[in-house]
Amino acid sequence: MVNYSGIASMILMSLCVILSVKHWPLERYLKGLDQQYRLHKYLGISAVFTALFHWLAFLSDDFAMDMGFVAPKDETFPFWKLIDVLGDPAQLIGEYGFYFSAAFVLIAWIKKFKYNVFQFTHKLFPYLYLALVLHMLIFLK
């Protein structure tokens, strides 16, 4: 469940990135730039909520392993040694990426922020997206 929710979140974020480029065929298909921006907004909100579900599924997975409901991973498989080396930094990247994504969505959602703050967070998002892609590539099984 953890992998599926993470993949769903990355698909939604990827669609947001595609919509933010403003392709004219997409604009024509969606019948205007305002519809494209609206879809971008709702896909971004959905991506953050699926990332929240991904984070909660990760926490419940550890809890289920600690309680003995789920068998622990097989440590003899060589792939897990690589994950142990890269896993901690990748986990931090994913966790902070989720926090920043949630903050960006809140800044976009709350109308009290000035436009330049909104614009600045949207200029930072491609870098955050690439960091989250790195997180996904390390943990994808």
C-alpha positions in Angstrom: 0.0 0.0 0.0 2.9 2.3 0.7 4.4 2.0 -2.8 1.0 2.3 -4.5 0.1 5.5 -2.7 3.5 7.0 -3.4 3.2 6.1 -7.1 -0.3 7.7 -7.2 1.0 10.8 -5.6 3.9 11.0 -8.1 1.5 10.5 -11.0 -0.7 13.4 -9.8 2.4 15.6 -9.3 3.6 14.7 -12.8 0.3 15.7 -14.3 0.5 19.0 -12.4 3.9 19.6 -13.9 2.7 18.8 -17.4 -0.3 21.2 -17.0 1.9 24.0 -15.7 3.9 24.1 -18.9 0.8 25.4 -20.8 0.8 23.3 -23.9 -1.5 24.9 -26.5 -3.0 21.4 -27.5 -3.9 20.8 -23.8 -5.3 24.3 -23.6 -7.5 23.7 -26.6 -8.6 20.3 -25.3 -9.4 21.6 -21.9 -11.3 24.6 -23.4 -9.2 27.4 -22.0 -6.3 28.3 -19.8 -8.6 28.9 -16.8 -9.8 25.2 -17.0 -6.2 24.1 -17.2 -5.3 26.1 -14.1 -8.3 24.8 -12.2 -7.3 21.2 -13.1 -3.7 22.0 -12.0 -5.0 23.2 -8.7 -7.1 20.2 -7.9 -4.5 17.8 -9.0 -2.0 19.5 -6.7 -4.4 19.2 -3.8 -5.0 15.6 -4.6 -1.3 14.9 -4.8 -0.7 16.3 -1.3 -3.6 14.2 0.1 -2.3 11.0 -1.5 1.2 11.9 -0.2 -0.4 12.3 3.3 -2.0 8.8 2.8 1.4 7.5 1.7 3.0 8.9 4.9 0.3 7.4 7.1 0.6 4.0 5.3 4.3 4.1 5.9 3.8 4.7 9.6 1.2 2.0 9.9 3.4 -0.5 8.0 6.2 0.0 10.7 3.6 -0.4 13.4 2.2 -3.6 11.9 5.8 -5.0 11.7 6.5 -4.1 15.3 3.3 -5.7 16.4 4.1 -8.9 14.4 1.2 -8.6 12.0 3.5 -8.4 9.0 6.7 -10.4 8.4 9.8 -8.3 8.4 11.7 -7.9 5.2 14.3 -10.4 4.2 17.6 -8.8 5.0 19.7 -11.3 3.0 18.5 -9.9 -0.3 21.4 -7.7 -1.7 19.0 -4.9 -2.7 18.1 -4.2 1.0 21.8 -3.5 1.7 21.7 -0.7 -0.8 18.4 0.6 0.6 20.0 0.6 4.1 22.8 2.8 2.8 20.6 5.2 0.8 17.3 4.8 2.7 17.9 7.3 5.5 18.7 10.3 3.3 15.9 9.3 0.9 13.4 9.0 3.7 14.4 12.5 4.9 14.0 13.8 1.4 10.6 12.3 1.2 9.5 13.5 4.6 10.7 17.1 4.1 9.3 17.0 0.5 5.9 16.2 1.9 6.1 19.0 4.4 7.2 21.5 1.8 4.5 20.3 -0.7 1.8 20.7 2.0 3.1 24.2 2.8 3.1 25.1 -0.9 -0.5 23.9 -1.3 -1.5 25.9 1.8 0.2 29.0 0.5 -1.7 28.6 -2.8 -4.9 27.9 -1.0 -4.9 30.7 1.5 -5.7 34.0 -0.1 -3.9 36.1 2.6 -0.5 35.6 1.1 0.8 38.1 -1.5 1.1 36.9 -5.1 4.9 37.1 -5.0 5.0 34.5 -2.2 2.7 32.3 -4.3 4.9 32.8 -7.3 8.1 32.1 -5.4 6.8 28.8 -4.0 5.8 27.7 -7.5 9.3 28.5 -8.8 10.7 26.3 -6.1 8.4 23.4 -6.8 10.4 21.8 -9.8 13.4 21.3 -7.5 11.2 19.8 -4.9 9.6 17.6 -7.6 13.0 16.3 -8.6 14.0 15.6 -5.0 10.7 13.5 -4.7 11.5 11.7 -7.9 14.9 10.7 -6.3 13.0 9.5 -3.2 10.7 7.4 -5.4 13.6 5.9 -7.4 15.4 4.8 -4.3 12.5 3.2 -2.7 10.7 1.7 -5.7 10.8 -2.0 -5.6 
